[in-house]
Amino acid sequence: MHDLDPKQGSFFSDIGFTLPPFLGSNIHERFHRIGSQPAQPWLNIAKDFASSELPPKSDHWDIRSGWTRYYFLADGSSYSKHVDFPQREGNVEEVLTFDVEAMPAYHPYAIMACTTLKKT
């Protein structure tokens, strides 16, 4: 019908290979598991971050460029300290979340806020 001549086609030897085990009990579970495996460890880090408790709101914001770490004490008070980069107990933070806010009462420029994962 399409003028294809099977005699002009190529023939390949039989190729045999073993299929990997089927992950899950259906195709939906299979592709979910295939996608979940390379997503680790970032998926668990994101889930931990999403379920972490937010720190209390500071009573005083230290408005200056650079990184500022806020410390919250048991009595409800807080203080801040300028730091070179986000770190906890001497280690670089694993997760940072950024939020940009316009605060015209302070100045005409946007302010970028950052929070980090609280390790428990």
Residue pairs with C-beta under 8 A, 6 or more apart in sequence:
22 30
23 29
23 30
23 33
23 34
24 30
24 32
24 33
36 43
45 94
45 95
45 117
46 95
48 117
49 95
49 97
49 117
52 117
52 118
52 120
53 118
54 115
55 70
55 72
55 115
55 118
56 72
56 76
56 78
58 70
58 72
58 78
58 80
59 77
59 78
60 78
60 80
62 68
62 70
62 80
62 82
63 106
63 111
64 82
66 82
67 82
67 83
67 84
67 85
67 86
67 114
68 80
68 81
68 82
68 83
69 80
69 81
69 82
69 83
69 86
70 78
70 79
70 80
71 78
71 79
71 80
71 81
72 78
73 79
85 92
86 92
86 93
86 96
86 114
86 116
87 93
88 116
88 119
93 116
93 117
94 117
95 116
95 117
96 114
96 115
96 116
97 114
97 115
97 116
98 112
98 113
98 114
99 112
99 113
99 114
99 115
100 110
100 111
100 112
100 113
101 110
101 111
101 112
101 113
102 110
102 111
103 110
103 111
